[in-house]
């Protein structure tokens, strides 16, 4: 491709003296004339001679220009420089527009990669790096307590225990907070709302004031007054309903005045933010609800570190043990409020996505550099004509820099617009396990945008230097004399091969990681959890204290709801259940000896005698619970536990004794098929147990519902049934078993599809590069291919030659990528389940896929190579 634009004026950096400037002006006019003559078909030498003839005496013109320069003002020179710059930039823009295909691919690939990167970095920054929305969050801690270090830690403390640690002088402010689910009924229908009760010390520890209205008064804490402060988002929702600051809403049949609105980004706690906050007395009373435990939030003294306060707490332990209401809670652990809720899996998932996006950006830059170098090589003759007419490397550098800068600017604009759109979709795409970690909104932070601009700036610099360096130093043979036989220099060919191999290598690593994570997710999703997820539903009923103040009235409510649910057509069984987890168990074998296993958790299911039937749990040995088992030491364990401790399910039935250290003896009445009550990924605890609940012990408010095979789970009918019993009674967590399982796997699903999408984009960019490289190789070898065909070469041999070159580049990239992936995949082991991080099948299948796709992409150029007309090629030569 040849430019029809004159050679641009160099920047002031390249013209330091008056003589240099005049010489450049003369050269500019000579080259402009010569360039037009070359376009008309003149040879470069003849064009140069004709231009000098038309221009006249060079020495005379130089003297004239010097005289003019002495009699004109500096402003005219500045205007001339500005006009030259305008011509240079418009010329660069025209050259890009004349090549819409390469220009569009370069801008599109860069914009896609940068938008994905900016969005991902904004999410990672908002979750992991953005300071928590509290006053000086680095000084705020939440406190866990334990009866023995590194065993079971609890964050739920009684008022006396929390007060003992606070009075020791460890904190400047400390208080308890607790959550409640309440019923809001002022809108005509029951709505379940989560509220967070705060004591005065907890509010002071956070140190955040409302941006509208006022904070709680001291006397409102003392008597748990019926007032509330709303989050910004909940206040916006209330205003849509016609609410104004100070107006009451009805919570548990109590009118509660909303007196303040918190800042836009405020959420507490960070993991499970509540929309409403109410004052809570030190006795843990809030809106008529009395709790026994709360979580302690505290602020350490100014100038102290969490580590130094932790050391002081350890030293004070012997003194404080005597003051504690529970002497066993003698150890405390201080947790930074900004990092407390980070689960290892979520953190590693975000890091993996961030690294994958960084790899995608590198692939996009390599792809853009490759296409630019091909585009530059395609304009080799134009560049060599310019060098033959006297253009310097500096002139070429400026010329390429302008084009690269325009490409980078277009990519920045497109990436910024795309990022704004992506960030708007992020809240709906993120799984709950990730979204509830973010106290801040996801926005295009200036620092994040600066990272993207810096990356594109580096690309622009490389894109301007590399082509000019490789092309401006070529020998002026061929292109400058009109000979078309000139081929690439060795450096340019190595550059393109290196860029192609780098893209393939990075794509290989992404494909390996995505394949492993996707296979892990598919395996988890297909895992049998031991109960029927396709024909069950669950819901929570939390009786309103104002309407059901005592256990007996609550039991009556639950009995009526059970009868209504059982009457729904297609429902086979309904039963109250409670699922939970226990911590700190040292499991014992059949002889009462430690098995050396201390799982992080031991999930349990507490049921009535008909509970297992309602959930579809399968029994493999022994019997189900009977009415006499309620409240007894009877227990059902799962097959994994029975096989490990007793050798078989049959041997476990009837066994009597403790199953864990310091536990009461239990009698195993049955063994269920392998249960995974907490999650299909049972690495934190693979031993589940089922306990028999007594109907007289407490009110169980979690219900399991099972329908007949082939009957859809009646979610709407369940809501209507509860509404018939009490329209003002809200329903919580109504969902099918399949939906519950999907929530458990939300992080795995998010990670697998994110990595799969990034790998697909990387593969697409790599294939574009390979196809472009193959097409350019065919174009460069047209004369050779034409001669070979003319002397009788088989078209198949020509096609194989083209494919062989592409396959060699792809194979080199695969080898490099395999070496990187083999070392790097160990870092994702904790995000995999049921598959080894160096799975042989994956490492065998991905290379075949990648090389096969590469050859398929090169098939088009290979076919075009055999359609070269030898006679036409020879005539052109």
Number of C-alpha atoms within 10 A of each C-alpha: 14 13 16 14 16 18 21 21 21 23 13 10 7 15 15 9 10 11 12 12 15 18 15 17 15 18 17 20 16 23 24 18 19 27 25 16 18 18 14 10 10 16 16 21 15 12 23 20 13 16 20 16 12 10 14 10 10 15 10 9 14 16 12 11 15 13 11 11 15 9 8 10 10 11 9 11 12 11 11 12 16 12 12 16 16 14 17 22 17 15 21 22 15 15 18 18 13 12 12 11 10 18 19 16 16 23 23 19 25 30 26 20 27 32 27 23 26 28 28 25 24 25 27 19 20 21 25 19 13 17 16 24 20 20 15 15 17 16 22 26 25 20 22 20 21 17 16 14 12 10 13 16 19 16 17 19 21 21 20 15 22 23 19 16 22 18 13 13 14 19 20 15 22 27 27 29 27 22 20 17 19 24 25 23 20 17 10 9 13 20 19 20 16 17 22 23 26 29 29 23 22 21 22 19 24 23 16 16 18 19 13 15 14 15 18 21 11 12 12 17 22 16 15 24 20 18 22 24 29 24 22 22 16 16 21 13 11 17 12 10 10 8 15 13 17 16 13 18 20 15 23 25 17 17 16 20 17 25 20 24 26 25 17 14 16 21 23 20 18 20 18 15 19 21 20 23 25 26 31 28 24 23 18 22 21 26 23 14 16 13 14 12 18 23 22 27 31 27 25 22 16 10 6 10 12 19 11 12 17 16 10 14 21 15 11 15 15 12 11 19 18 12 14 18 16 14 13 12 19 22 20 21 20 20 18 17 20 24 15 15 16 16 12 10 16 18 14 17 22 21 15 19 21 19 15 25 27 18 22 30 25 21 29 28 26 25 29 26 25 26 24 22 23 22 17 20 22 17 16 23 24 20 24 23 24 22 21 19 21 14 21 14 16 16 21 24 18 20 21 23 21 20 24 25 20 18 24 25 17 19 25 22 13 18 26 20 13 18 25 16 13 17 22 13 11 15 16 10 12 17 20 15 20 21 17 19 23 23 24 21 16 21 17 20 14 10 11 18 19 13 15 21 17 12 16 24 17 13 22 23 15 15 26 23 17 19 23 22 15 19 24 22 12 17 13 16 15 16 21 23 15 17 12 15 15 16 14 17 14 9 12 19 17 12 16 22 22 17 25 27 26 24 31 32 27 27 30 31 25 28 28 29 25 23 20 27 27 21 18 21 26 14 17 21 19 10 13 15 21 19 22 18 18 18 24 26 27 24 19 19 20 21 26 19 18 14 13 15 13 11 15 13 15 20 19 13 18 23 12 15 20 20 13 18 23 19 13 15 12 16 21 18 22 24 24 25 24 19 14 12 15 13 16 17 19 17 22 21 19 19 11 14 15 16 14 10 12 18 18 17 21 22 23 22 20 20 26 24 21 18 26 23 21 28 26 20 17 18 20 15 20 18 14 21 23 13 14 11 18 19 15 13 16 21 21 28 25 25 26 20 24 25 15 16 22 17 15 16 23 17 16 26 21 15 17 15 18 19 25 20 14 9 13 10 14 17 18 21 22 26 30 27 19 23 27 22 24 22 21 21 21 19 13 14 21 22 24 24 21 24 24 26 24 19 15 12 10 12 18 23 17 20 24 24 28 28 24 14 12 9 13 13 22 20 14 9 14 21 16 16 20 22 18 13 16 14 15 23 25 24 19 16 13 19 15 22 22 16 14 17 18 16 16 19 19 18 21 27 22 20 24 25 15 20 27 21 15 23 26 17 20 30 24 15 24 31 25 20 29 31 22 21 23 23 21 18 21 23 16 18 14 20 21 15 22 21 18 16 20 14 9 8 14 12 17 11 13 19 20 15 14 21 22 14 17 26 21 14 21 30 20 18 26 27 16 18 24 20 12 15 23 15 11 15 17 12 11 18 15 13 21 20 21 11 14 15 25 18 13 9 8 18 19 11 12 18 21 13 12 24 21 14 19 25 22 16 22 27 20 15 22 26 18 13 23 21 13 18 16 20 13 11 15 14 7 10 11
